[in-house]
Amino acid sequence: MTKDLTTISRRSLMGAAAALPLAAAATGVSTGAATAAGHGGGAPMPKSRSFKLGDFSVTTLLDGSVSRDGVKDIFGGNASDEAFAQVSAENFISAEAAQFYFTPTLVDTGSELILFDTGLGRGGIVAALAEAGVTPDQIDVVVLTHMHPDHIGGLMTDGAATFANARYVTGSTEYNFWSKMEAGNRVGDLVAKNVTPLAEKMAFIEDGASVSSGITAMEAFGHTPGHMTFMLESGGRQLVLTADLANHYVWSFAHPEWVVSFDSDKDMATASRRKILGMLAADQVPMIGYHMPFPAAGFVAPRGDGFRYVPVSYQLMG
C-alpha cells in the first residue's frame, strides 16, 4: 500500500527532522580513532570491513558511533512499555539506551569506485576511506540514499567538495522536496549548503534506475519522501543496501509497525520495511544497513509476525 507524497505535510517533515538523533548537531559522536564501548579495553575500533559479492568488492565504512538514551520514544512510539521491554530483554539489550552507528558503503565494481552516503561531516568518512586504502579524489560516483544530515554531511569540507572528481546520483523526489524548503529548516538548509552546489554534476533518478552496471535503485519511501535503497548484483549474487529502511537491528525488525520518530511518513515507512525485509527474508539476500551494528552487514529471517536480523559472519568472504 502506497501513499501519495503530497499527503506528507511540510510541518510533519520539519517535525521529523527536528527529532533526528542522527543529525550533525548530535553530541557525543565518536569518529576517527574512536573506541567502542567494551571494545578491546579501549583499542581503536576498526573503521572498514570488506566483503566479496561476485566481481564486486563491497566495503562498509564506520563514519562514527554515538550512544543514545530515550530509545523507547525513538523506536517504539506506539508500543506499550511492557512490549518494548519484553522485546529488548529477549534480545539481551537495554530498553533504555542504544548505540548508533553511521556506515557509508564503498562499492568497487572493477571500473568505478562508488560511495553510498557521506556521513556526518566530521572527518570520519575520510578516515574510514584511508583505512580502506582510498583517498577522496579516487571516488568516481557518490550516491545519496536520502538527504538527512548524517548522509550528506560529508559532501563538503571547508566549503569545497570532499569528492572533487566524482559525479553524483540521488533520487529526484528526495532532492525536489528538500531543495524547495524555506530557509530555517535544518535539513533544507544543509541541502542548500552541501547538495545544491553540486547539482550540475548530479543525476536525479527514479525507482528502477541504474546507477552503474549491476546497481539498481529501489524506492523505499517513508523514512523521507524520496528515500532509496539499492540492489547490488554481480556474479549471480545479490546484496541490498537498505540505508535507513530499518534503523535498529532489533526493534524495527521485530515490529516493523512500531513508530520511529524520525520517519517522515510513519505508515509509508512501515509498508516499505515490511515489503523489503519480507523480500530479503524470502530470497535470503544479504543486506547492509546504514545504522546496523558495524560492520552493518547481515541477513533477515522471519520471526513471528516480524523479522530478526542475523549479523554476517564469514558468508561474504569470497
RODO-2510 file (C-alpha; in nm, 4 decimals, decimal comma):
residues 318
     n   res          X          Y          Z
     1     m     0,0000     0,0000     0,0000
     2     t     0,1471     0,3349    -0,1002
     3     k     0,0506     0,6905    -0,0254
     4     d     0,0652     0,9965    -0,2437
     5     l     0,3687     1,2018    -0,1427
     6     t     0,1530     1,5117    -0,1450
     7     t    -0,0079     1,3834     0,1747
     8     i     0,3170     1,4473     0,3630
     9     s     0,2914     1,7935     0,5112
    10     r     0,5826     2,0301     0,5405
    11     r     0,5062     2,0502     0,9108
    12     s     0,5376     1,6737     0,9569
    13     l     0,8725     1,6712     0,7758
    14     m     1,0039     1,9588     0,9820
    15     g     0,8942     1,7812     1,2975
    16     a     1,0636     1,4604     1,1917
    17     a     1,3818     1,6469     1,1053
    18     a     1,3797     1,8173     1,4424
    19     a     1,3560     1,4766     1,6110
    20     l     1,6568     1,3359     1,4277
    21     p     1,9129     1,1969     1,6711
    22     l     2,1485     1,1389     1,3800
    23     a     2,1960     1,4919     1,2566
    24     a     2,5201     1,6813     1,2535
    25     a     2,4156     1,8646     1,5685
    26     a     2,4201     1,5406     1,7684
    27     t     2,6617     1,5374     2,0587
    28     g     2,8960     1,2623     2,1655
    29     v     2,9638     1,1220     1,8195
    30     s     3,2913     0,9322     1,8065
    31     t     3,4864     0,9424     1,4795
    32     g     3,8376     0,8685     1,3631
    33     a     4,0224     0,6595     1,6226
    34     a     3,7024     0,6002     1,8136
    35     t     3,6720     0,3233     2,0657
    36     a     3,3604     0,1176     2,1007
    37     a     3,2156     0,0560     2,4440
    38     g     3,3819    -0,2569     2,5757
    39     h     3,5854    -0,2939     2,2570
    40     g     3,9275    -0,4292     2,3440
    41     g     3,9569    -0,2241     2,6614
    42     g     3,9929     0,0988     2,4645
    43     a     4,1561    -0,0344     2,1478
    44     p     4,0604     0,1592     1,8331
    45     m     3,7517     0,0209     1,6642
    46     p     3,8053    -0,0880     1,3015
    47     k     3,6610     0,1603     1,0550
    48     s     3,6347    -0,0577     0,7440
    49     r     3,5300    -0,4115     0,6567
    50     s     3,5320    -0,5586     0,3067
    51     f     3,3138    -0,8287     0,1537
    52     k     3,3051    -1,0025    -0,1838
    53     l     2,9953    -1,0027    -0,3995
    54     g     3,0740    -1,1721    -0,7277
    55     d     3,3176    -0,9397    -0,9037
    56     f     3,2357    -0,6503    -0,6684
    57     s     3,4294    -0,5577    -0,3585
    58     v     3,1942    -0,4047    -0,1002
    59     t     3,3428    -0,2158     0,1953
    60     t     3,1481    -0,0757     0,4869
    61     l     3,2972     0,2390     0,6417
    62     l     3,2400     0,3436     1,0021
    63     d     3,1921     0,7203     0,9960
    64     g     3,1154     0,7372     1,3682
    65     s     2,9154     0,5985     1,6581
    66     v     2,7117     0,7514     1,9387
    67     s     2,5136     0,6240     2,2353
    68     r     2,1581     0,7460     2,2922
    69     d     1,9044     0,7069     2,5667
    70     g     1,5281     0,7510     2,5496
    71     v     1,5112     0,4850     2,2802
    72     k     1,1533     0,3813     2,3531
    73     d     1,0352     0,7210     2,2279
    74     i     1,2596     0,6906     1,9209
    75     f     1,1809     0,3348     1,8114
    76     g     0,8571     0,2367     1,9836
    77     g     0,6284     0,5352     1,9740
    78     n     0,3132     0,3222     1,9537
    79     a     0,4392     0,0231     2,1544
    80     s     0,3486    -0,0374     2,5154
    81     d     0,6277    -0,0029     2,7701
    82     e     0,5790    -0,3700     2,8538
    83     a     0,6092    -0,4894     2,4926
    84     f     0,9148    -0,2757     2,4282
    85     a     1,0834    -0,4002     2,7448
    86     q     0,9994    -0,7619     2,6623
    87     v     1,1438    -0,7485     2,3089
    88     s     1,4541    -0,5786     2,4444
    89     a     1,5034    -0,8398     2,7171
    90     e     1,4501    -1,1265     2,4731
    91     n     1,7348    -0,9851     2,2642
    92     f     1,9690    -0,9093     2,5561
    93     i     1,9673    -0,5311     2,5115
    94     s     1,8598    -0,2399     2,7277
    95     a     1,5192    -0,0836     2,6748
    96     e     1,6635     0,2493     2,7922
    97     a     1,9677     0,3116     2,5693
    98     a     2,1259     0,2063     2,2405
    99     q     2,4400     0,2536     2,0351
   100     f     2,4002     0,4193     1,6953
   101     y     2,6353     0,3553     1,4029
   102     f     2,6827     0,5588     1,0841
   103     t     2,8001     0,3415     0,7966
   104     p     2,8511     0,4607     0,4385
   105     t     2,9355     0,1866     0,1883
   106     l     3,2016     0,1787    -0,0839
   107     v     3,1487    -0,0457    -0,3864
   108     d     3,4386    -0,1240    -0,6191
   109     t     3,2824    -0,2547    -0,9394
   110     g     3,6202    -0,3057    -1,1068
   111     s     3,5703     0,0014    -1,3226
   112     e     3,4357     0,2550    -1,0716
   113     l     3,4569     0,3353    -0,7020
   114     i     3,1040     0,4183    -0,5881
   115     l     3,0394     0,5654    -0,2438
   116     f     2,6922     0,5431    -0,0928
   117     d     2,6346     0,8310     0,1525
   118     t     2,8975     1,0513     0,3128
   119     g     2,8435     1,0529     0,6881
   120     l     2,8118     1,3325     0,9395
   121     g     3,0807     1,5621     0,8028
   122     r     3,3246     1,5372     1,0915
   123     g     3,6068     1,3705     0,9040
   124     g     3,5040     1,0157     0,9838
   125     i     3,4387     0,9180     0,6240
   126     v     3,7838     1,0334     0,5100
   127     a     3,9483     0,8413     0,7953
   128     a     3,7493     0,5272     0,7169
   129     l     3,8334     0,5524     0,3463
   130     a     4,2002     0,5904     0,4381
   131     e     4,1880     0,2685     0,6380
   132     a     4,0433     0,1037     0,3258
   133     g     4,3290     0,2451     0,1164
   134     v     4,1205     0,5015    -0,0728
   135     t     4,1518     0,8792    -0,0943
   136     p     3,8532     1,1098    -0,1586
   137     d     3,9823     1,2117    -0,5013
   138     q     3,9644     0,8477    -0,6153
   139     i     3,5861     0,8276    -0,5716
   140     d     3,4128     0,8168    -0,9108
   141     v     3,0477     0,8281    -0,8019
   142     v     2,8727     0,9451    -0,4845
   143     v     2,5181     0,8143    -0,4342
   144     l     2,2896     0,9753    -0,1764
   145     t     2,0200     0,7407    -0,0481
   146     h     1,8419     1,0386     0,1095
   147     m     1,9260     1,3800     0,2488
   148     h     1,9263     1,3574     0,6248
   149     p     2,2327     1,5312     0,7724
   150     d     2,4158     1,2121     0,8670
   151     h     2,4138     1,1112     0,4995
   152     i     2,5072     1,4403     0,3305
   153     g     2,7266     1,5974     0,5972
   154     g     3,0488     1,4722     0,4408
   155     l     2,9809     1,6077     0,0928
   156     m     3,1685     1,9303     0,1669
   157     t     3,4921     2,0023     0,3540
   158     d     3,5689     2,3660     0,4356
   159     g     3,3286     2,4790     0,1654
   160     a     3,4750     2,2617    -0,1111
   161     a     3,3565     1,9285    -0,2492
   162     t     3,5137     1,6451    -0,0490
   163     f     3,4979     1,4146    -0,3518
   164     a     3,6219     1,6564    -0,6122
   165     n     3,6381     1,4145    -0,9068
   166     a     3,3053     1,2407    -0,8522
   167     r     2,9739     1,2579    -1,0264
   168     y     2,6656     1,2428    -0,8024
   169     v     2,3423     1,0456    -0,8014
   170     t     2,0303     1,0872    -0,5893
   171     g     1,6546     1,0463    -0,6058
   172     s     1,4651     1,3216    -0,7834
   173     t     1,1748     1,3052    -0,5368
   174     e     1,4117     1,3484    -0,2442
   175     y     1,6005     1,6434    -0,3887
   176     n     1,2895     1,8168    -0,5151
   177     f     1,1380     1,8076    -0,1687
   178     w     1,4294     1,9297     0,0413
   179     s     1,5663     2,1805    -0,2082
   180     k     1,2350     2,3682    -0,2008
   181     m     1,2319     2,4073     0,1785
   182     e     1,2208     2,7603     0,3088
   183     a     1,5255     2,8817     0,4987
   184     g     1,5239     2,7805     0,8617
   185     n     1,4608     2,4094     0,8129
   186     r     1,7664     2,2216     0,9361
   187     v     1,7677     1,9598     0,6607
   188     g     1,6731     2,2043     0,3876
   189     d     1,9461     2,4442     0,4935
   190     l     2,2089     2,1693     0,4821
   191     v     2,0857     2,0547     0,1410
   192     a     2,1246     2,4135     0,0175
   193     k     2,4774     2,4249     0,1585
   194     n     2,6074     2,0785     0,0671
   195     v     2,3949     1,9355    -0,2151
   196     t     2,2690     2,2205    -0,4306
   197     p     2,6224     2,3439    -0,5189
   198     l     2,6824     2,0004    -0,6736
   199     a     2,3520     1,9827    -0,8632
   200     e     2,5123     2,0450    -1,2020
   201     k     2,7162     1,7262    -1,1566
   202     m     2,4193     1,5290    -1,0240
   203     a     2,1922     1,2736    -1,1914
   204     f     1,8395     1,2669    -1,0473
   205     i     1,6910     0,9191    -1,0658
   206     e     1,3653     0,7299    -1,0148
   207     d     1,2751     0,3812    -0,8976
   208     g     1,4419     0,1150    -1,1149
   209     a     1,7165     0,3413    -1,2462
   210     s     2,0652     0,2012    -1,2995
   211     v     2,3487     0,3745    -1,1140
   212     s     2,6083     0,1554    -1,2803
   213     s     2,6083    -0,1941    -1,4254
   214     g     2,4724    -0,4212    -1,1513
   215     i     2,3456    -0,1431    -0,9238
   216     t     1,9735    -0,0590    -0,9336
   217     a     1,7716     0,1937    -0,7327
   218     m     1,4629     0,0728    -0,5444
   219     e     1,2247     0,3215    -0,3861
   220     a     1,1592     0,2773    -0,0151
   221     f     0,9723     0,5960     0,0660
   222     g     0,8590     0,6830     0,4165
   223     h     1,1717     0,7497     0,6155
   224     t     1,1965     1,0560     0,3932
   225     p     0,9816     1,1489     0,0910
   226     g     1,2297     1,0017    -0,1580
   227     h     1,4350     0,7527     0,0448
   228     m     1,6043     0,4948    -0,1813
   229     t     1,7561     0,1508    -0,1318
   230     f     1,9888    -0,0135    -0,3852
   231     m     2,0210    -0,3654    -0,5207
   232     l     2,3745    -0,4836    -0,5984
   233     e     2,4119    -0,7788    -0,8362
   234     s     2,7353    -0,9409    -0,9510
   235     g     2,8382    -1,2932    -1,0432
   236     g     2,4926    -1,4311    -0,9738
   237     r     2,4886    -1,2881    -0,6204
   238     q     2,2785    -1,0095    -0,4723
   239     l     2,3001    -0,7696    -0,1781
   240     v     2,0726    -0,4797    -0,0856
   241     l     2,1904    -0,1523     0,0644
   242     t     1,8897    -0,0733     0,2827
   243     a     2,0074     0,2723     0,4011
   244     d     1,7621     0,3881     0,6733
   245     l     1,4829     0,1454     0,5926
   246     a     1,5164    -0,0028     0,9437
   247     n     1,7293     0,1889     1,1891
   248     h     1,7633    -0,0580     1,4755
   249     y     1,8572    -0,4210     1,4372
   250     v     1,6084    -0,5436     1,6993
   251     w     1,3083    -0,3155     1,7404
   252     s     1,2481    -0,2183     1,3764
   253     f     1,2845    -0,5794     1,2655
   254     a     1,0795    -0,7456     1,5380
   255     h     0,7968    -0,4940     1,4947
   256     p     0,8175    -0,3061     1,1626
   257     e     0,4951    -0,1265     1,2553
   258     w     0,6430     0,0375     1,5645
   259     v     0,6588     0,4110     1,5041
   260     v     1,0069     0,5564     1,4530
   261     s     1,0280     0,9224     1,5490
   262     f     1,2426     1,0312     1,2557
   263     d     1,0377     0,8624     0,9829
   264     s     0,8544     1,1377     0,7965
   265     d     0,5553     0,9227     0,6984
   266     k     0,5066     0,6514     0,9597
   267     d     0,2620     0,4359     0,7619
   268     m     0,4644     0,4519     0,4431
   269     a     0,7841     0,3686     0,6327
   270     t     0,6162     0,0627     0,7858
   271     a     0,4951    -0,0519     0,4446
   272     s     0,8443    -0,0114     0,2981
   273     r     1,0017    -0,2034     0,5878
   274     r     0,7596    -0,4921     0,5545
   275     k     0,7968    -0,5080     0,1769
   276     i     1,1761    -0,5044     0,1593
   277     l     1,2503    -0,7015     0,4758
   278     g     0,9993    -0,9605     0,3553
   279     m     1,1780    -0,9837     0,0203
   280     l     1,5186    -1,0175     0,1867
   281     a     1,3903    -1,2908     0,4160
   282     a     1,2104    -1,4822     0,1413
   283     d     1,5017    -1,4680    -0,1027
   284     q     1,7778    -1,4966     0,1624
   285     v     1,9528    -1,1909     0,0202
   286     p     2,2084    -1,0218     0,2487
   287     m     2,1782    -0,6552     0,3386
   288     i     2,3877    -0,3642     0,4591
   289     g     2,2002    -0,1171     0,6787
   290     y     2,3376     0,2286     0,7489
   291     h     2,2661     0,2108     1,1232
   292     m     2,3167    -0,1600     1,1872
   293     p     2,5925    -0,2560     1,4346
   294     f     2,9219    -0,2289     1,2487
   295     p     3,0167    -0,3829     1,0055
   296     a     2,6476    -0,3337     0,9292
   297     a     2,6010    -0,6454     0,7109
   298     g     2,3607    -0,9282     0,7804
   299     f     2,0652    -1,1380     0,6786
   300     v     1,6934    -1,1179     0,7528
   301     a     1,4896    -1,4106     0,8824
   302     p     1,1174    -1,4270     0,9579
   303     r     1,0211    -1,4337     1,3257
   304     g     0,6551    -1,4424     1,4222
   305     d     0,4778    -1,1516     1,2593
   306     g     0,8070    -0,9685     1,2141
   307     f     1,1704    -1,0421     1,1431
   308     r     1,5091    -1,0864     1,3035
   309     y     1,8458    -0,9546     1,1922
   310     v     2,1287    -1,2096     1,1658
   311     p     2,4735    -1,0449     1,1529
   312     v     2,7076    -1,1684     0,8814
   313     s     3,0000    -1,3845     0,9912
   314     y     3,2031    -1,5411     0,7086
   315     q     2,9340    -1,5803     0,4395
   316     l     3,0639    -1,2914     0,2243
   317     m     3,4339    -1,3628     0,2475
   318     g     3,4734    -1,4874    -0,1055
***
